[in-house]
Amino acid sequence: MRVSLAVYPGTFDPFTPGHRDLVARARVMFDRIIVLLAVNADKQPTAGATARAMRVRDAMPAAWDNVEVDTWAGLTTAYCLRRSATVIVRGVRTAADLGYEYQLAAMNEQLGIQTIWLPTRPHLAAISSTAARAHRSAQSARRPHNAEY
């Protein structure tokens, strides 16, 4: 019997309710899914890959035993080929995302990996990692500091 393995890549900085929802939906479509934290030198995440991976693991129910979390600093397709994954799962929030995602999917296919897109549920579409980081930053800026005088 062939086991289906999919990879859901991203920086997940932070891991949002939309990301979690995509994992929940993808985990019932495939035998196994790997949430792959990309280590991208072009991005400046708020935490290192190990810390972000722990946060993602903590966000998953223990019952989701077919979900694995891993980190990778290379091309996602290279990771997929190394792990024998046949599909990359990507979330699409808006029509603007689709052009970029289409280009990625075309490159992935040339390298032998299929891409499927799952639309973000409407009530979660406005929550991007960028917006979540901005919100968190604004919240911490409003907190009073306990400075000694």
N, C-alpha and C positions, 0 to 999 in steps of 0.2 A: 504494500500500500504506500502510495506517495504522500508525504506530509507537505502541506502547503505552508510556506514560510514567507511572511511579508515584513518589510522594514518601513517604519515610519520615522523619517529623519527630520531633524530640526535643531535649532540652538536651544529652544525651550527656556528662554530667559525673560520671564518666568514661564512655567508650565501653567497654562490657563485652563479654565473650565472648557473652553472650546477644544483644546488639545486632548483633554481627558475624555470628552465626548467622542472624538474621532477614534481614540484607542478603544473605547467601549464598543463602538460600532464595528471597527475592523476586527476585533478579537473574535467576533462570532462569524466572520467571513473566512477566516483562515485558521488553520490548526494552531499556528504559533505566530506571534508578532513581536518584533523587536523595536522598541522605542530607542532610536539611535541619536544620542546627543552629539551633534557635529561640533568639532573643535575647529573653528574658522579663524585664521589669523587676521582676517579683515574686519572681524567684529570684536568689540570690547565688552564681553559679558560682565554682569555684575558679580558673578561668582565663577569659580573654576569648574571644570567639567565634572570632577568627582562630587563636588557639593551639589551641582545641579542634578546629577544623576540620582543622588540620595533624595533630593526633593521630589523628583519624578516618581521614584519607587514609593516614597511615603504617600503620594497622592493616589496610588493604585490600591484598590481593595485586595486583601490577601487572597481572596477567592479567585482572582484573575491569574491563575497559575499558568496560563499559556502566554503571558506577557513577560518579556524580559527587557531590561534596560541595559544599554551598553554605550560606550563612548568610542569615537573614531576621529582621527585627524586627517584622513585621506578622502578620496572620492567615494561617494556613497555607493556607486556601482561596483567599485573594487571591493567594498565591504560585502555587498550582496553576493558577488561571485565567490568570495572567500567563504561565506556562510551558507552558500547554496540557496539563497533567497531568490525567488523568481519575480517578485512584485515589490514596487515601492508605492507606499500609500502617501498621498498628499491631500491636504485640506485646501479648499478654495472658498474664500470668503466673499469675493466680489468679482465682477467681470474683469476688472483691472488685473486681478491675480492670474486670470486665465492665460493671457498672452505670455507671461513669464513662465508659467507652469507648462504651457505647451512646448516652449523651447527646451525646457529641462526634460520633458517626457520624450521628445524626439531624440535628444542626445542619449538618454538612457536606453531607448530602444535600439539605437545603433550599437550600443555596447552589450545588448542581449538581455536587458531587464525591462519589463513592462511597468508602466505607471498607471495607477488608478487614482481618480480624483473623487473625493467625497465632499459634497457641498457642506459648508458649515450651517448648522441650524440657525434660522433667522435670529432667534433671541440671543445667540452667542456671537454673531458675526461682528459686532462692534467691539468685542474684547480682543484686541491684538496684544501681543507681548509688549510692543512699544507703548501702547496706551496704559497697560498694567504697570510698566516701569515708571511712566510719568506720574501715575496716580500714587504709587508707592513713594516716589521721591517727594511729591507734594505733601503727602501725609507726614513723612518724617521731618520735613521743613517746618510744619506747623506744630510739632511736638515741642513743649517747653524743655529747655535744657536746664539741668540742675547744676548750675555753676556755683561754686563757692565764691563769696565776695570777701 
